[in-house]
Amino acid sequence: MRIGSTFLGLLFVTLVWSVPVFSSGRSTPEPNAVVNNAILKLDREVLKDTESSALMGDLIEKEFGTQEDELKWGLEQKLGWGGMTALALIQASTGKSFAEMVQDGARRDFWAYAENAGMSGDKMARSLDDFSRRVERERNTRIFDKLRASRRVHPIPDLGNGFGLFQEALDFRHIDIQQPTKIHDVPGELAKGGK
């Protein structure tokens, strides 16, 4: 009896001690790493497709309300599209221009700059990650639309219920036997009233 209660006590203590260990073992990426990965992903996205820069500029203008002259200034300064996206996100919250943010050192660490400007770094990380997924979806949609447009698909007539008969006719047409396989030459009466 005493061994059973000791065993249950040890099991309970083990469970109590293991819960914090397992919960702390879950590794969630740091928001700074998520921001940097999203920026790199957006920079690589433009390299995959020649038309991606126009798409990226369009999406940044729509998503964050960035002016076209800000994007032109960023291109002249050789900013990557990922960096311009991060600047556009910060600009949507703070109202500062790209030039002011770059002068203040935003390019060195976007996440720290956003935190110092009063933004939530976690929200910035989620926004950039969501935006990179949206860009990827838009690129894939454009690719599939081009594939659909390049193929010519001829509509098949609707055969309705007669399709089965049509298919059987096609199948029987391929039977190449021209003569019967069995001939019955037995004299006598036919079965069941035949003559």
MDTraj code that builds the backbone (N, CA, C; nanometers):
import mdtraj as md
import numpy as np

residues = "MET ARG ILE GLY SER THR PHE LEU GLY LEU LEU PHE VAL THR LEU VAL TRP SER VAL PRO VAL PHE SER SER GLY ARG SER THR PRO GLU PRO ASN ALA VAL VAL ASN ASN ALA ILE LEU LYS LEU ASP ARG GLU VAL LEU LYS ASP THR GLU SER SER ALA LEU MET GLY ASP LEU ILE GLU LYS GLU PHE GLY THR GLN GLU ASP GLU LEU LYS TRP GLY LEU GLU GLN LYS LEU GLY TRP GLY GLY MET THR ALA LEU ALA LEU ILE GLN ALA SER THR GLY LYS SER PHE ALA GLU MET VAL GLN ASP GLY ALA ARG ARG ASP PHE TRP ALA TYR ALA GLU ASN ALA GLY MET SER GLY ASP LYS MET ALA ARG SER LEU ASP ASP PHE SER ARG ARG VAL GLU ARG GLU ARG ASN THR ARG ILE PHE ASP LYS LEU ARG ALA SER ARG ARG VAL HIS PRO ILE PRO ASP LEU GLY ASN GLY PHE GLY LEU PHE GLN GLU ALA LEU ASP PHE ARG HIS ILE ASP ILE GLN GLN PRO THR LYS ILE HIS ASP VAL PRO GLY GLU LEU ALA LYS GLY GLY LYS".split()
xyz = np.array([
    [0.0817, -0.1180, 0.0000],
    [0.0000, 0.0000, 0.0000],
    [0.0865, 0.1250, 0.0000],
    [0.1919, 0.1196, 0.0783],
    [0.2805, 0.2339, 0.0886],
    [0.3588, 0.2584, -0.0404],
    [0.3916, 0.1517, -0.1120],
    [0.4648, 0.1645, -0.2388],
    [0.3763, 0.2335, -0.3423],
    [0.2477, 0.1997, -0.3451],
    [0.1543, 0.2607, -0.4399],
    [0.1398, 0.4104, -0.4174],
    [0.1273, 0.4512, -0.2895],
    [0.1126, 0.5951, -0.2627],
    [0.2424, 0.6698, -0.2904],
    [0.3554, 0.6071, -0.2668],
    [0.4851, 0.6686, -0.2981],
    [0.4998, 0.6865, -0.4487],
    [0.4584, 0.5838, -0.5230],
    [0.4659, 0.5908, -0.6683],
    [0.3768, 0.7027, -0.7220],
    [0.2547, 0.7137, -0.6719],
    [0.1647, 0.8206, -0.7151],
    [0.2201, 0.9588, -0.6799],
    [0.2807, 0.9698, -0.5620],
    [0.3410, 1.0974, -0.5226],
    [0.4547, 1.1364, -0.6143],
    [0.5416, 1.0412, -0.6471],
    [0.6536, 1.0692, -0.7389],
    [0.6028, 1.1058, -0.8791],
    [0.4986, 1.0356, -0.9227],
    [0.4413, 1.0665, -1.0536],
    [0.3851, 1.2082, -1.0567],
    [0.3153, 1.2470, -0.9516],
    [0.2590, 1.3818, -0.9419],
    [0.3694, 1.4876, -0.9412],
    [0.4745, 1.4675, -0.8634],
    [0.5858, 1.5628, -0.8568],
    [0.6541, 1.5732, -0.9930],
    [0.6706, 1.4602, -1.0605],
    [0.7337, 1.4610, -1.1928],
    [0.6499, 1.5421, -1.2915],
    [0.5204, 1.5220, -1.2878],
    [0.4340, 1.5975, -1.3784],
    [0.4378, 1.7467, -1.3487],
    [0.4371, 1.7818, -1.2207],
    [0.4406, 1.9237, -1.1833],
    [0.5697, 1.9891, -1.2297],
    [0.6812, 1.9196, -1.2155],
    [0.8100, 1.9760, -1.2564],
    [0.8286, 1.9751, -1.4083],
    [0.7655, 1.8815, -1.4793],
    [0.7889, 1.8715, -1.6233],
    [0.7066, 1.9718, -1.7033],
    [0.5937, 2.0182, -1.6522],
    [0.5109, 2.1131, -1.7267],
    [0.5867, 2.2419, -1.7576],
    [0.6514, 2.3071, -1.6598],
    [0.7263, 2.4289, -1.6963],
    [0.8433, 2.4013, -1.7888],
    [0.9041, 2.2865, -1.7764],
    [1.0185, 2.2538, -1.8623],
    [0.9722, 2.2389, -2.0059],
    [0.8607, 2.1655, -2.0267],
    [0.8115, 2.1475, -2.1631],
    [0.7572, 2.2775, -2.2210],
    [0.6891, 2.3564, -2.1406],
    [0.6333, 2.4809, -2.1933],
    [0.7424, 2.5814, -2.2258],
    [0.8520, 2.5808, -2.1517],
    [0.9610, 2.6728, -2.1837],
    [1.0440, 2.6220, -2.3001],
    [1.0322, 2.4948, -2.3327],
    [1.1082, 2.4371, -2.4428],
    [1.0520, 2.4724, -2.5785],
    [0.9288, 2.5208, -2.5820],
    [0.8725, 2.5614, -2.7106],
    [0.9444, 2.6867, -2.7574],
    [1.0037, 2.6742, -2.8699],
    [1.0802, 2.7896, -2.9182],
    [0.9962, 2.8676, -3.0187],
    [0.9628, 2.9877, -2.9832],
    [0.8981, 3.0779, -3.0775],
    [1.0060, 3.1722, -3.1275],
    [1.0067, 3.1970, -3.2562],
    [1.1125, 3.2832, -3.3084],
    [1.1002, 3.4249, -3.2523],
    [1.2131, 3.4864, -3.2338],
    [1.2172, 3.6247, -3.1862],
    [1.1535, 3.7151, -3.2912],
    [1.0802, 3.8172, -3.2475],
    [1.0180, 3.9078, -3.3454],
    [1.1205, 3.9729, -3.4380],
    [1.2383, 4.0024, -3.3855],
    [1.3427, 4.0629, -3.4682],
    [1.3831, 3.9673, -3.5807],
    [1.3951, 3.8383, -3.5484],
    [1.4310, 3.7399, -3.6507],
    [1.3193, 3.7255, -3.7536],
    [1.1944, 3.7315, -3.7082],
    [1.0810, 3.7223, -3.8009],
    [1.0802, 3.8412, -3.8955],
    [1.1072, 3.9607, -3.8425],
    [1.1126, 4.0811, -3.9264],
    [1.2236, 4.0677, -4.0300],
    [1.3423, 4.0271, -3.9862],
    [1.4551, 4.0134, -4.0794],
    [1.4288, 3.9063, -4.1843],
    [1.3673, 3.7945, -4.1447],
    [1.3358, 3.6890, -4.2420],
    [1.2329, 3.7359, -4.3431],
    [1.1321, 3.8094, -4.2973],
    [1.0304, 3.8608, -4.3900],
    [1.0923, 3.9596, -4.4885],
    [1.1831, 4.0434, -4.4408],
    [1.2504, 4.1397, -4.5292],
    [1.3336, 4.0664, -4.6334],
    [1.4085, 3.9652, -4.5913],
    [1.4890, 3.8873, -4.6864],
    [1.4001, 3.8127, -4.7857],
    [1.2891, 3.7602, -4.7378],
    [1.1962, 3.6876, -4.8247],
    [1.1393, 3.7803, -4.9314],
    [1.1054, 3.9032, -4.8925],
    [1.0530, 3.9993, -4.9897],
    [1.1605, 4.0404, -5.0899],
    [1.2848, 4.0535, -5.0441],
    [1.3936, 4.0860, -5.1370],
    [1.4147, 3.9739, -5.2385],
    [1.4072, 3.8489, -5.1919],
    [1.4244, 3.7347, -5.2830],
    [1.3065, 3.7209, -5.3784],
    [1.1894, 3.7605, -5.3349],
    [1.0684, 3.7492, -5.4174],
    [1.0837, 3.8288, -5.5468],
    [1.1473, 3.9436, -5.5387],
    [1.1664, 4.0280, -5.6574],
    [1.2658, 3.9633, -5.7531],
    [1.3621, 3.8906, -5.7002],
    [1.4610, 3.8266, -5.7853],
    [1.4036, 3.7085, -5.8627],
    [1.2938, 3.6495, -5.8143],
    [1.2354, 3.5328, -5.8797],
    [1.1661, 3.5675, -6.0100],
    [1.1108, 3.6868, -6.0186],
    [1.0272, 3.7227, -6.1326],
    [1.0592, 3.8662, -6.1730],
    [1.0677, 3.8908, -6.3019],
    [1.1033, 4.0243, -6.3489],
    [0.9903, 4.1246, -6.3268],
    [0.8668, 4.0782, -6.3257],
    [0.7533, 4.1687, -6.3077],
    [0.7184, 4.1894, -6.1604],
    [0.7934, 4.1267, -6.0714],
    [0.7598, 4.1343, -5.9289],
    [0.7805, 4.2730, -5.8701],
    [0.8739, 4.3500, -5.9241],
    [0.8969, 4.4826, -5.8667],
    [0.7747, 4.5733, -5.8870],
    [0.7113, 4.5639, -6.0027],
    [0.5896, 4.6429, -6.0254],
    [0.4774, 4.5951, -5.9338],
    [0.4662, 4.4641, -5.9180],
    [0.3645, 4.4081, -5.8290],
    [0.3903, 4.4500, -5.6848],
    [0.5161, 4.4446, -5.6446],
    [0.5520, 4.4807, -5.5073],
    [0.5200, 4.6276, -5.4809],
    [0.5551, 4.7153, -5.5733],
    [0.5244, 4.8567, -5.5569],
    [0.3749, 4.8813, -5.5468],
    [0.2996, 4.8121, -5.6303],
    [0.1532, 4.8236, -5.6272],
    [0.0961, 4.7795, -5.4926],
    [0.1433, 4.6659, -5.4450],
    [0.0918, 4.6134, -5.3180],
    [0.1304, 4.7017, -5.1991],
    [0.2509, 4.7576, -5.2021],
    [0.2933, 4.8470, -5.0933],
    [0.2063, 4.9724, -5.0922],
    [0.1794, 5.0261, -5.2111],
    [0.0934, 5.1455, -5.2191],
    [-0.0459, 5.1163, -5.1650],
    [-0.1019, 5.0009, -5.2015],
    [-0.2370, 4.9660, -5.1576],
    [-0.2416, 4.9315, -5.0092],
    [-0.1449, 4.8534, -4.9635],
    [-0.1476, 4.8028, -4.8258],
    [-0.1187, 4.9115, -4.7228],
    [-0.0158, 4.9922, -4.7487],
    [0.0304, 5.0877, -4.6480],
    [0.0019, 5.2332, -4.6835],
    [-0.0510, 5.2597, -4.8018],
    [-0.0807, 5.3966, -4.8420],
    [0.0435, 5.4778, -4.8741],
    [0.1482, 5.4127, -4.9150],
    [0.2745, 5.4795, -4.9465],
    [0.2633, 5.5511, -5.0809],
    [0.3221, 5.6687, -5.0875],
    [0.3210, 5.7461, -5.2120],
    [0.4234, 5.6894, -5.3094],
    [0.3972, 5.7088, -5.4372],
    [0.4859, 5.6577, -5.5410],
    [0.6236, 5.7245, -5.5364],
    [0.6279, 5.8539, -5.5000],
    [0.7574, 5.9231, -5.4951],
    [0.8460, 5.8677, -5.3833],
    [0.7870, 5.8174, -5.2762],
    [0.8656, 5.7539, -5.1699],
    [0.9317, 5.6264, -5.2229],
    [0.8556, 5.5479, -5.3002],
    [0.9114, 5.4252, -5.3565],
    [1.0219, 5.4560, -5.4578],
    [1.0025, 5.5628, -5.5374],
    [1.1072, 5.6026, -5.6321],
    [1.2327, 5.6458, -5.5580],
    [1.2155, 5.7186, -5.4475],
    [1.3305, 5.7610, -5.3685],
    [1.4028, 5.6374, -5.3135],
    [1.3279, 5.5391, -5.2677],
    [1.3882, 5.4166, -5.2160],
    [1.4661, 5.3416, -5.3230],
    [1.4119, 5.3372, -5.4447],
    [1.4834, 5.2713, -5.5541],
    [1.6105, 5.3465, -5.5905],
    [1.6045, 5.4807, -5.5878],
    [1.7240, 5.5599, -5.6164],
    [1.8320, 5.5383, -5.5110],
    [1.7913, 5.5148, -5.3857],
    [1.8863, 5.4928, -5.2768],
    [1.9319, 5.3471, -5.2687],
    [1.8848, 5.2651, -5.3635],
    [1.9197, 5.1228, -5.3704],
    [1.8714, 5.0460, -5.2464],
    [1.7552, 5.0831, -5.1962],
    [1.6927, 5.0071, -5.0875],
    [1.6293, 4.8827, -5.1475],
    [1.6349, 4.7730, -5.0778],
    [1.5661, 4.6527, -5.1234],
    [1.4167, 4.6656, -5.1009],
    [1.3399, 4.5811, -5.1698],
    [1.1947, 4.5871, -5.1560],
    [1.1498, 4.5468, -5.0161],
    [1.2232, 4.4580, -4.9536],
    [1.1902, 4.4211, -4.8166],
    [1.2094, 4.5377, -4.7217],
    [1.3196, 4.6094, -4.7394],
    [1.3458, 4.7275, -4.6570],
    [1.2435, 4.8373, -4.6814],
    [1.2053, 4.8551, -4.8092],
    [1.1045, 4.9574, -4.8385],
    [0.9691, 4.9189, -4.7794],
    [0.9402, 4.7890, -4.7762],
    [0.8153, 4.7441, -4.7144],
    [0.8159, 4.7740, -4.5653],
    [0.9292, 4.7469, -4.4995],
    [0.9399, 4.7761, -4.3562],
    [0.9275, 4.9269, -4.3319],
    [0.9921, 5.0067, -4.4156],
    [0.9812, 5.1523, -4.4015],
    [0.8377, 5.1993, -4.4254],
    [0.7698, 5.1378, -4.5223],
    [0.6315, 5.1760, -4.5513],
    [0.5408, 5.1424, -4.4330],
    [0.5666, 5.0291, -4.3693],
    [0.4882, 4.9909, -4.2516],
    [0.5104, 5.0886, -4.1366],
    [0.6357, 5.1253, -4.1140],
    [0.6664, 5.2217, -4.0075],
    [0.6082, 5.3591, -4.0433],
    [0.6167, 5.3957, -4.1712],
    [0.5631, 5.5245, -4.2154],
    [0.4119, 5.5309, -4.1958],
    [0.3435, 5.4189, -4.2162],
    [0.1979, 5.4174, -4.1974],
    [0.1616, 5.4450, -4.0519],
    [0.2511, 5.4112, -3.9587],
    [0.2229, 5.4354, -3.8165],
    [0.2750, 5.5693, -3.7676],
    [0.3927, 5.6091, -3.8158],
    [0.4554, 5.7300, -3.7618],
    [0.4361, 5.8534, -3.8488],
    [0.4191, 5.8341, -3.9796],
    [0.4028, 5.9473, -4.0704],
    [0.5336, 6.0059, -4.1192],
    [0.6471, 5.9512, -4.0773],
    [0.7770, 6.0034, -4.1224],
    [0.8052, 5.9577, -4.2651],
    [0.8837, 6.0350, -4.3365],
    [0.9204, 5.9984, -4.4734],
    [1.0326, 5.8947, -4.4699],
    [1.0539, 5.8311, -4.5826],
    [1.1619, 5.7320, -4.5924],
    [1.2969, 5.7974, -4.5626],
    [1.3166, 5.9186, -4.6160],
    [1.4447, 5.9865, -4.5975],
    [1.4717, 6.0137, -4.4500],
    [1.3699, 6.0576, -4.3767],
    [1.3878, 6.0833, -4.2331],
    [1.4219, 5.9544, -4.1578],
    [1.3514, 5.8478, -4.1909],
    [1.3757, 5.7211, -4.1204],
    [1.5142, 5.6653, -4.1500],
    [1.5565, 5.6750, -4.2755],
    [1.6906, 5.6259, -4.3109],
    [1.7963, 5.7122, -4.2426],
    [1.7721, 5.8428, -4.2345],
    [1.8653, 5.9327, -4.1666],
    [1.8751, 5.9003, -4.0175],
    [1.7621, 5.8590, -3.9570],
    [1.7607, 5.8232, -3.8151],
    [1.8170, 5.6841, -3.7878],
    [1.8524, 5.6106, -3.8917],
    [1.9161, 5.4794, -3.8734],
    [1.8199, 5.3620, -3.8727],
    [1.7081, 5.3751, -3.9391],
    [1.6098, 5.2663, -3.9400],
    [1.6604, 5.1432, -4.0136],
    [1.7468, 5.1617, -4.1118],
    [1.7942, 5.0481, -4.1922],
    [1.8832, 4.9540, -4.1126],
    [1.9487, 5.0039, -4.0086],
    [2.0370, 4.9167, -3.9289],
    [1.9581, 4.8097, -3.8555],
    [1.8445, 4.8482, -3.7978],
    [1.7617, 4.7527, -3.7233],
    [1.6179, 4.8025, -3.7261],
    [1.5409, 4.7510, -3.8205],
    [1.4031, 4.7961, -3.8380],
    [1.3195, 4.7703, -3.7133],
    [1.3387, 4.6541, -3.6533],
    [1.2580, 4.6169, -3.5378],
    [1.2836, 4.7118, -3.4206],
    [1.4119, 4.7403, -3.3910],
    [1.4452, 4.8312, -3.2806],
    [1.3947, 4.9723, -3.3103],
    [1.4052, 5.0150, -3.4361],
    [1.3574, 5.1477, -3.4738],
    [1.2059, 5.1582, -3.4518],
    [1.1352, 5.0529, -3.4911],
    [0.9894, 5.0522, -3.4728],
    [0.9538, 5.0544, -3.3244],
    [1.0266, 4.9778, -3.2434],
    [1.0022, 4.9761, -3.0991],
    [1.0276, 5.1148, -3.0392],
    [1.1353, 5.1808, -3.0822],
    [1.1666, 5.3149, -3.0315],
    [1.0648, 5.4189, -3.0785],
    [1.0016, 5.3934, -3.1934],
    [0.9008, 5.4866, -3.2449],
    [0.7649, 5.4658, -3.1791],
    [0.7551, 5.3654, -3.0926],
    [0.6304, 5.3413, -3.0213],
    [0.5429, 5.2342, -3.0828],
    [0.5942, 5.1649, -3.1824],
    [0.5181, 5.0571, -3.2453],
    [0.5438, 4.9265, -3.1718],
    [0.4544, 4.8321, -3.1885],
    [0.4747, 4.6990, -3.1326],
    [0.5585, 4.6173, -3.2312],
    [0.6695, 4.5660, -3.1847],
    [0.7561, 4.4850, -3.2706],
    [0.6887, 4.3555, -3.3129],
    [0.6068, 4.2987, -3.2224],
    [0.5357, 4.1754, -3.2570],
    [0.4365, 4.1986, -3.3698],
    [0.3633, 4.3094, -3.3611],
    [0.2663, 4.3406, -3.4672],
    [0.3377, 4.3679, -3.5994],
    [0.4524, 4.4342, -3.5912],
    [0.5292, 4.4611, -3.7126],
    [0.5753, 4.3303, -3.7755],
    [0.6229, 4.2378, -3.6929],
    [0.6681, 4.1082, -3.7437],
    [0.5528, 4.0343, -3.8111],
    [0.4355, 4.0329, -3.7478],
    [0.3198, 3.9651, -3.8071],
    [0.2763, 4.0330, -3.9369],
    [0.2767, 4.1661, -3.9373],
    [0.2355, 4.2388, -4.0576],
    [0.3283, 4.2111, -4.1750],
    [0.4581, 4.2136, -4.1498],
    [0.5536, 4.1861, -4.2581],
    [0.5433, 4.0416, -4.3056],
    [0.5232, 3.9492, -4.2139],
    [0.5093, 3.8084, -4.2512],
    [0.3819, 3.7879, -4.3336],
    [0.2722, 3.8499, -4.2925],
    [0.1472, 3.8405, -4.3684],
    [0.1623, 3.9036, -4.5065],
    [0.2322, 4.0164, -4.5119],
    [0.2525, 4.0837, -4.6402],
    [0.3362, 3.9972, -4.7340],
    [0.4391, 3.9310, -4.6819],
    [0.5224, 3.8452, -4.7679],
    [0.4408, 3.7275, -4.8212],
    [0.3501, 3.6749, -4.7396],
    [0.2623, 3.5675, -4.7882],
    [0.1684, 3.6186, -4.8966],
    [0.1187, 3.7400, -4.8787],
    [0.0293, 3.7979, -4.9783],
    [0.1009, 3.8183, -5.1115],
    [0.2247, 3.8657, -5.1054],
    [0.3031, 3.8851, -5.2281],
    [0.3242, 3.7512, -5.2977],
    [0.3529, 3.6481, -5.2205],
    [0.3731, 3.5157, -5.2783],
    [0.2446, 3.4639, -5.3439],
    [0.1310, 3.4841, -5.2777],
    [0.0028, 3.4418, -5.3356],
    [-0.0262, 3.5169, -5.4653],
    [-0.0001, 3.6472, -5.4655],
    [-0.0238, 3.7275, -5.5862],
    [0.0653, 3.6812, -5.7006],
    [0.1919, 3.6516, -5.6698],
    [0.2838, 3.6042, -5.7740],
    [0.2354, 3.4713, -5.8304],
    [0.1957, 3.3794, -5.7432],
    [0.1479, 3.2494, -5.7893],
    [0.0197, 3.2636, -5.8711],
    [-0.0685, 3.3526, -5.8300],
    [-0.1920, 3.3754, -5.9046],
    [-0.1609, 3.4255, -6.0442],
    [-0.0661, 3.5185, -6.0553],
    [-0.0280, 3.5689, -6.1875],
    [0.0302, 3.4589, -6.2750],
    [0.1123, 3.3735, -6.2157],
    [0.1727, 3.2637, -6.2922],
    [0.0649, 3.1689, -6.3433],
    [-0.0293, 3.1315, -6.2557],
    [-0.1344, 3.0393, -6.2979],
    [-0.2276, 3.1026, -6.4005],
    [-0.2521, 3.2324, -6.3885],
    [-0.3352, 3.3000, -6.4879],
    [-0.2671, 3.2991, -6.6250],
    [-0.1358, 3.3177, -6.6270],
    [-0.0628, 3.3119, -6.7539],
    [-0.0697, 3.1718, -6.8136],
    [-0.0565, 3.0698, -6.7294],
    [-0.0647, 2.9322, -6.7788],
    [-0.2027, 2.9025, -6.8360],
    [-0.3050, 2.9473, -6.7663],
    [-0.4415, 2.9242, -6.8161],
    [-0.4650, 2.9953, -6.9479],
    [-0.4120, 3.1156, -6.9620],
    [-0.4320, 3.1924, -7.0846],
    [-0.3526, 3.1346, -7.2010],
    [-0.2398, 3.0711, -7.1727],
    [-0.1557, 3.0195, -7.2803],
    [-0.2078, 2.8877, -7.3364],
    [-0.2887, 2.8166, -7.2624],
    [-0.3419, 2.6882, -7.3103],
    [-0.4744, 2.7098, -7.3806],
    [-0.4906, 2.6386, -7.4873],
    [-0.6179, 2.6429, -7.5581],
    [-0.6946, 2.5174, -7.5199],
    [-0.8044, 2.5374, -7.4559],
    [-0.8883, 2.4258, -7.4170],
    [-1.0149, 2.4339, -7.5005],
    [-1.0361, 2.3315, -7.5811],
    [-1.1553, 2.3281, -7.6644],
    [-1.2686, 2.2680, -7.5835],
    [-1.3821, 2.3331, -7.5852],
    [-1.4938, 2.2787, -7.5072],
    [-1.5429, 2.1473, -7.5672],
    [-1.5735, 2.0528, -7.4819],
    [-1.6248, 1.9231, -7.5240],
    [-1.7770, 1.9337, -7.5275],
    [-1.8390, 1.8845, -7.6342],
    [-1.9851, 1.8948, -7.6391],
    [-2.0480, 1.8110, -7.5287],
    [-2.1586, 1.8592, -7.4797],
    [-2.2306, 1.7879, -7.3756],
    [-2.3094, 1.6757, -7.4408],
    [-2.2728, 1.5525, -7.4095],
    [-2.3382, 1.4379, -7.4702],
    [-2.4565, 1.3889, -7.3875],
    [-2.4703, 1.4418, -7.2696],
    [-2.5839, 1.4055, -7.1854],
    [-2.5884, 1.2577, -7.1549],
    [-2.7081, 1.2015, -7.1575],
    [-2.7265, 1.0599, -7.1246],
    [-2.6763, 0.9686, -7.2349],
    [-2.6600, 1.0178, -7.3532],
    [-2.6161, 0.9338, -7.4633],
    [-2.4674, 0.9063, -7.4628],
    [-2.3950, 0.9602, -7.3664],
    [-2.2500, 0.9417, -7.3661],
    [-2.2124, 0.7948, -7.3538],
    [-2.2860, 0.7203, -7.2717],
    [-2.2561, 0.5786, -7.2550],
    [-2.2704, 0.5040, -7.3858],
    [-2.3775, 0.5334, -7.4620],
    [-2.3983, 0.4677, -7.5905],
    [-2.2910, 0.5086, -7.6902],
    [-2.2546, 0.6361, -7.6862],
    [-2.1496, 0.6841, -7.7753],
    [-2.0176, 0.6138, -7.7451],
    [-1.9857, 0.5986, -7.6174],
    [-1.8619, 0.5317, -7.5786],
    [-1.8649, 0.3846, -7.6207],
    [-1.9803, 0.3192, -7.6045],
    [-1.9912, 0.1794, -7.6463],
    [-1.9709, 0.1672, -7.7957],
    [-2.0269, 0.2594, -7.8725],
    [-2.0091, 0.2553, -8.0173],
    [-1.8620, 0.2703, -8.0529],
    [-1.7919, 0.3560, -7.9836],
    [-1.6483, 0.3704, -8.0092],
    [-1.5735, 0.2433, -7.9726],
    [-1.6122, 0.1811, -7.8615],
    [-1.5456, 0.0582, -7.8199],
    [-1.5705, -0.0543, -7.9186],
    [-1.6946, -0.0689, -7.9661],
    [-1.7264, -0.1768, -8.0584],
    [-1.6647, -0.1535, -8.1955],
    [-1.6419, -0.0318, -8.2310],
    [-1.5821, -0.0022, -8.3600],
    [-1.4390, -0.0542, -8.3676],
    [-1.3746, -0.0685, -8.2528],
    [-1.2360, -0.1151, -8.2515],
    [-1.2242, -0.2667, -8.2504],
    [-1.3347, -0.3384, -8.2485],
    [-1.3291, -0.4846, -8.2552],
    [-1.3060, -0.5212, -8.4007],
    [-1.1976, -0.5885, -8.4275],
    [-1.1550, -0.6140, -8.5654],
    [-1.1997, -0.7487, -8.6211],
    [-1.2755, -0.8253, -8.5474],
    [-1.3152, -0.9566, -8.5971],
    [-1.4264, -0.9372, -8.7005],
    [-1.4012, -0.9854, -8.8227],
    [-1.4955, -0.9677, -8.9313],
    [-1.5864, -1.0886, -8.9525],
    [-1.5508, -1.2026, -8.8980],
    [-1.6294, -1.3234, -8.9202],
    [-1.6730, -1.3831, -8.7872],
    [-1.7799, -1.4606, -8.7890],
    [-1.8241, -1.5216, -8.6643],
    [-1.7224, -1.6228, -8.6137],
    [-1.7184, -1.6406, -8.4834],
    [-1.6216, -1.7331, -8.4249],
    [-1.6758, -1.8749, -8.4135],
    [-1.8100, -1.8937, -8.4080],
    [-1.8703, -2.0277, -8.3983],
    [-1.9818, -2.0396, -8.5008],
    [-1.9838, -2.1524, -8.5666],
    [-2.0932, -2.1817, -8.6603],
    [-2.1525, -2.3151, -8.6171],
    [-2.2848, -2.3189, -8.5951],
    [-2.3535, -2.4421, -8.5548],
    [-2.4254, -2.5000, -8.6762],
    [-2.3767, -2.6108, -8.7237],
    [-2.4371, -2.6791, -8.8394],
    [-2.5049, -2.8082, -8.7956],
    [-2.5798, -2.8035, -8.6913],
    [-2.6437, -2.9247, -8.6417],
    [-2.7858, -2.9297, -8.6982],
    [-2.8193, -3.0389, -8.7685],
    [-2.9553, -3.0492, -8.8200],
    [-3.0522, -3.0804, -8.7041],
    [-3.1689, -3.0377, -8.7175],
    [-3.2695, -3.0676, -8.6186],
    [-3.3525, -2.9454, -8.5867],
    [-3.4318, -2.9641, -8.4847],
    [-3.5202, -2.8556, -8.4471],
    [-3.4502, -2.7574, -8.3554],
    [-3.4927, -2.6360, -8.3652],
    [-3.4386, -2.5330, -8.2769],
    [-3.5133, -2.5391, -8.1445],
    [-3.4586, -2.4930, -8.0457],
    [-3.5194, -2.4956, -7.9121],
    [-3.6345, -2.3995, -7.9039],
    [-3.7308, -2.4324, -7.8206],
    [-3.8448, -2.3478, -7.7860],
    [-3.9210, -2.2976, -7.9065],
    [-3.9715, -2.3786, -7.9766],
    [-4.0652, -2.3408, -8.0825],
    [-4.0021, -2.2874, -8.2060],
    [-3.8762, -2.2995, -8.2224],
    [-3.8129, -2.2513, -8.3438],
    [-3.8368, -2.3460, -8.4585],
    [-3.8237, -2.3070, -8.5821],
    [-3.8465, -2.3912, -8.6974],
    [-3.7196, -2.4336, -8.7604],
])
top = md.Topology()
chain = top.add_chain()
for i, resn in enumerate(residues, 1):
    res = top.add_residue(resn, chain, resSeq=i)
    for name in ("N", "CA", "C"):
        top.add_atom(name, md.element.get_by_symbol(name[0]), res)
traj = md.Trajectory(xyz[None], top)
